[in-house]
Amino acid sequence: MKITNTQRVKGIGSVLTGLLLLAFISLSPSYHSQGEALFKAKCATCHAVFQNGTGPKLYGAVERWEAEGEGELIYEWVQNNAKLRGSGKSKRAAAVFAEYKGSVMTVFADLTNEQIGSIFEWVDSQDPNASAGGNTQAGLENGSSEEEEGGLPWTWIILGVMFVIIIMAVSGVRRQLKIATKESGDSTDSLTYVEEFKTWAWKYRLYVGLVTLVLVLSLIVGLFKVLYSINVMENYQPSQPIAFPHDVHAGINGIDCKYCHNSVTKSKSAGIPSVNVCMNCHKKINGEGKEFKGEIDKIYTAAGWDPTRGPAGEYTGKTSPIVWNKVHNLPDHVYFNHSQHVVVGGLDCKQCHGDMAKMKETAKVQPHGELNKIQENIDSKIEFTKPTLTMGWCIECHGQSGVDIAGSDNAYYDEIHNRLKKNDYSLLNSYNDDGKVTVKELGGWECSKCHY
Amino acid sequence: MANTKKYWKGIDELNETKSFQESKESEFSQSNSIESFLADDQLSESSTGRRDFLKFLGFSVAAATVAACEAPVIKAVPYVMKPENVTPGMPTWYASTYYDGASYASILVKTREARPIFIKGNKHFGITKGSVTPPIIASVLGVYDSERIKNPLKAGKKSSWAAVDKEISSAIRNGNKVALISSTVISPSTLSAISELGSAVKGEFEHIQYDAISYSAMRNANELNFGKPFIPSYDFSKAKTIVSINADFLSTWLMPTEFAAQYGETRNPESDGGWMSKHFQFESVMSVAGSNADYRTMTKPSEEEAVLKYILDGLRGRSGTIPSSLKKSADLAIKSLQENGKESLVVCGTNNTGLQQLANEINEHNGANGTTIDLYNELQMFQSEEAKLMNCVKGISSGKYDVVLFYNSNPVYSFPKDELKKALKSKKVKVSVSLNSHADETGALCTYNCPDHHGLESWADYQPKSNHYAIAQPTIRPLHNTADALESFLVWSGKAERGGKDSTVAYDKIKETFSNISGADFKMVMHNSCVDLPQSMIEDSVTFNSVGYAAMPKKPSGTEVIMYQKSAIGSGIHANNPWLHELPDPITKVTWDNYITMNPVEMRKAGYKTTYDQENGLSMAKVTVNGVSVTLPIYPLPGQATGTVGIALGYGRGGNGEKIGKSAYQTAEYGGYAVSKNGKPASIGANVFPMISTDNDEFYYSNSGKLSNVAGEYIIAATQIHHTVMGRHSIVRETTKEIFDSKGKEAYNPAHTLQTLDDDLNHVEKPVSEFDIWDAHPVENVGHRWGMSIDLSSCIGCSNCLVACQSENNVPVVGKDEVRRGREMHWLRIDRYFASDEEAAVGTKKNKDSFSYDQAEIAALNPKVVHMPMMCQHCNHAPCETVCPVAATTHSNEGLNQMTYNRCIGTRYCSNNCPYKVRRFNWFNYPSYKKFTEINPAQDDLGRMVLNPDVTVRSRGVMEKCSFCVQRIQATKLKSKIDKVPVEDGEFSTACADVCPTNAIVVGDWNDVNSKIRKSSENKRSYQALEEVGIRPNVWYKVKVRNEQNNLLSKLQVEKKSHHGSNNKHH
């Protein structure tokens, strides 16, 4: 009957193990529905669920439109709001547009009615009184999502604890019953919990074995999942000394990425713009009277620019470099060259970095799911399944993207093509059997192309 | 002083408390002994069992590991104002000029983000035609030396320029007798600044030029013969016969940067003119030049006079006398000189006026003046005047000088007499100023240290020859608060103001000087780094006059001791450079050490050890000369003249703990320095400058001495401890010019064949290439196939390639103890093979029946030498690839054998399976382990700036090897793709090929049918090392051709007539 210290420790240990197991299993990020995924990908930059932001809150949006008798028009509104406004058939559309001071909503022609429906379905299924998470601007949610994925989800812990309590309670009842039978009967042998468990386990060894196997396998799978997520930088979005809005620069003002990141065509690194590049425009654009004036002043401090000096401002000569937090960081043993991809490969920046023209907050490593929605990637039939900036992600693209060696105007590839044609036609044919010569076939999967 | 200082570990110790006294008595604390812990009965009752403890431990370690996987935030700091010519991530090259007082070269400096990281020769401009030497390549490390003086110092304490300038300048201006001691100054601007300084002095001003290695005898001999003291220009490329008496013109003598390239041109047996130079070398210590000679004759310094006289007599048709051992080759030399007449060159490397006069007489007799010798283009270097310096030192000792300045000169170390040291120590000079970059032997004794910039930080102009002008431009902003010496001279003479780090004083001065010298466009000259001046600079014609000979070297008594220079350390200027210390000597293959060289035959007779390995050292010996004695290990060097021993100069630096650089001292086994008797870090080797003979005020670099035995052994670290190739002609192949010209390929470069059965079951021999067990990689003719060919005929063993590889590929420095264990990390090694008496030439068997491997292992008394660079051969059927359990080494479709560090788990199977032994294993984390703190530049905050950012710094536990500079391949391909052109032949070059002075290494795309490498590989001299193994390397070697008469070899190398080889290509 006596429970020794050792046994108690073992008991706690097994509970811990169980919890750990559950934690491992539940680590993989998963969205509850297509609606949630779409909401996060398409809407969350401007809309929150319960709060008005750049755009109105989406909770109850369908209800609001239905209340005005335009329930069906909401789909058209989402797909192409300008068109709907232009058609003049919706009063609600004009009202919303007026309310948000003429902010134009992005066109989502690719969303089907069902998809839009699923978004609203998911939004309306949220509990307005529940967690604060839903109330925050979705962008902020993105920033903290990494931590959430890495931490233990409380629901699972609670479930686990309840599971253990139930088991213990049941076994306690059984025990009480047994003791009661024993007391009434004449049996003298008193078994400890452990001995009893051993007997029980032996009796049902097939099931116990199966369950254990499943548990062990899930543990291993879980462990691997955790290990694979180490140093995966997807969604990494460090804070920055200056709240630089890419959407304003690249989106609204339409500045070419290569204007600021100008070594992208020449060098391996795209280059974080030096302050003198900022000053090309910001000598004039000083943010006077705007809420972001403080941010522009930071550039002035860095460049040593005193706008009050002289008729149009002057440099003081006192500079202090801006210390940015690097977002896209490859390990030291990886060689990556931007000019190879942008100039030779002709890639658009957004194929790897996502559409920065829509990036309101500081830069982040776009998740690969986001990249799959980039039109250029869709056009060149590139579909990522591996997290951004992992080696799998790199070689996936190298395996899918083709190099036009036959018809290019590049004499380098002409020479490669000629050598193939002349000396090993069958090899060229085997390259071409899928209709294209991939980067991989030209050696893009070889170690020394990136590691040396 | 030091003894009175008290160090204490804690307050307890300082106050000597009772408990401290008690605890001091027992080394191990008693209160917690293991016995009492184990004896505790409660222990077994403890609730935590051992297994549980381990379980918790395991869990917490795993949990901590997972938790620790968070990546740190990495900062990125862009420029505020980006300089226009800097693109982050792209190299910027500068054409510049190198001069350190001893060697000169036109160089190209590669910078990344404004940091110089690589130096190579400038093949397009300048007199050196792209040639460099190991010290020049390695000098890029010097700029990041953390022991350079960072501020002006007064009496060893940090001061400011304003303060020291005021005091020095008033001392100079009010001085009655001021001396400036410098190495030879070839900068017209600096010379002009020095004369400004001289005119600012109230009293007398002397500028004494003094080089540690003196060539004054050449100037003196020419003064006697031609009427003016000068050194002419030599052109080895026109010399069909080269006779060198003790002149190592390929690595240390005069202008090796010029001569190596010229010499290389004459060593091609297939040259257009159809001739190849015939090279005779008479020397005592085997030198780089000697190892390349067609005829090398062991000659004692005392016999040099006889050799020169005999040759001169022979040419004049008289018969002279000569020791019988020298007669045969001297006769051949006479014959060859007679045949080639004015197309010949005789050089003498001994600093003795009489001998130099003899060499002059011979050259004049042959008519070489005007063909191989250009009397009208004078070398401006090496203007050392020993007599003047010795006089000055006497004056300093007697307190006659008020101010003495030292500029780029370290006479306290290199001056044979110690009077100067004593005088400076006892403050015989009121104001002594050192402009040296380090507080070296001289600098440490000076009142003021006014550190000069490093050569890569400063503007400079040079006039190495009378008709050539060159400019050095800065490649990095000065790292420390140093000042250009040129500026200092002008400031002290009141002609300029200090300009700080961005000073333009030197630049302005150079521009001014240039406008006086040449009318060329300054910007263009800066771009090219140099310009030829019009010939009119020389006015008078010079004519030869035969005059009586000056004093010849004194007759020796006892052992002749030769003070020679090694190609890496030279006169000791770079004795703090770890790359150069770790560079195996081209001949002995010893690293990190100084030793006495002696012929092994003599050593065996005298009872010295002639074999050694990583556990067994060499015998020690003491050499006494001039009353100075040094004790050093005694190294068996085949080819050393019997009756002589050699000791290298340039060692034993910093013996008094002067701060001359972290790597200048011996290190202890587990980090830190080995300590010498005086409690200071032990310097490497011993200083033998005091052994130089100074008779007649002429520095003569050999002397009579006494060799005596010393008990004990000394372990040395050599990268090659065996001497010969033992008749394996599948590794090294050589032939003579005669055989090469008269016989077919089958004679000197036969294909390897194996016996097999043909369809009719007859035994037939077929080339190795027809036997394959593996499928070929699809590299032939498709895409690129990178290949290399190395011409053993033109490879002179200079070791430039090795240092350049180290610099380009971030190869770690591992230190003596690791090299001793065979763990050097050089990706490229140069195998040096001596011939044995069993061989007619290196790699042959004189008599197949009586051939004995035991005998073949012993190098001949005066052996022939082959230098063979060996690096990863990038085999198409690589044996290393098939054994890697994790596919960390794989083959690329461009024929490269790729090494992927991040995949490697360090089983070392690959290394085990490599027939060339070219793979290197990282036994330690060299960039952080304490053992390498002193020697590995990567462990120094400044030193690591030299690392090439395009190449991974490898960590512990991974293999590495030559990558064919894959970073350069990728860069070249990318450039071609961006420019939309096919890769042009010659566009891609590896670091080793870049710096090869003789262009022995050719690299390129083998699939380009018109490329140099393709043609070179198809040459009839081309073969592949260990071809019979069938691993299909992408590196070809070309048979070494010697221009000698070798009847034995002619008999061996015959064409097989009945050879049944099919020429059908495989597949």
Interface residues (C-beta under 8 A of the other chain):
Chain A: N5 T6 V9 G13 V226 I230 N231 M233 P238 S263 K266 S267 K268 S269 G271 I272 P273 S274 V275 N276 V277 A302 A303 G304 T319 S320 P321 I322 V323 W324 N325 K326 N329 P331 D332 H333 Y335 N337 S339 Q340 V343 V344 D409 N410 A411 Y412 Y413 D414 E415 I416 R419 L420 K422 N423 D424 L427 L442 G443 E446 C447 S448 K449 H451 Y452
Chain B: S47 T48 G49 D52 K55 V66 C69 A71 V73 I74 K75 A76 V77 P78 Y79 V80 M81 K82 T87 P88 G89 M90 P778 E780 N781 V782 G783 A888 T890 S892 N893 E894 L896 Q898 M899 T900 Y901 N902 R903 D950 V951 T952 V953 S963 V966 Q967 Q970 K973 L974 S976 K977 I978 D979 K980 V981 P982 V983 N1007
